[in-house]
């Protein structure tokens, strides 16, 4: 994957940055770009918010499933 520090970061790079799936060197390059590029900062902020919401939703689903498990075991008896 080539990281373009030209006009703007591509969507895949923004997503991988938000998911912390880039090497430290590539993340540092992106952070340098974000210092000077407001549209990319906004794209990263939106991606970060989406990732946080999905992680929270997944945690809530796991919590709900864990809370429901004892009821399922009792119903199976």
N, C-alpha and C positions, 0 to 999 in steps of 0.2 A: 504494500500500500504506500503510495507516494503522498506525502503531505504537502499540499500546496499552500505556501504562505503568500501567494500572490494576492489577487483581489479579495477572496474570501475563502474560508474553510468549507470543504464539501460536507454534505449531511452525514456521510459515513464517518468521517473524521470527528465531527462534533459528537456523534453518538458514542463512538469509542472513547473519546475523551471523558464524556459524562459517566460512562460505565467503568472508567479507570482501566481500560484495556490497552493502553499505550505504554511504551517504554518510558522511563523517566526522561530520557533525552528528547523523545518526540513530544512528550507532555510539556517540557520546558520550551521547546520551539513554539508550540501552540500558545503557551502563556505569553511569550514575547509578542506574538502576533496580536493577542487579545488586548495587550496594553495600548495598541494603536488603532484597533478596529472595533468601533462601537457595534456595527451590525453583527459581527461574529460574537461579541460579548453577549448581545441579546439572544442570538441563536443558542449559545451555550447555556445561558440562564434558562431559556425555555426547555432545553433538553434536560438540564439538571432537575428542573421542577417535575418534568414528566417521569424521569427515572425515580425520583423520590416518591412520587405518587404511586407508581407501580410497585415499588418495594413495600410501601405502606399497605397497599391493597393485598399484596401477597402475604404479608405478615398477618393481616386481619383474617384472611382466608384460613391460614394455618391455625390461628388461634381459635377460630370458630369451629374448625374441624376437630381440634383437640378437645374443645369443650363438649362437642357432640358425641365423641367416642364413647364415654361411659354410658350414655343413654342408649346407644346402639347395642352395646354389650348386654344391657339389662333387657332390652326388647327381644334379643335373640334367645334368651333363656326360656 
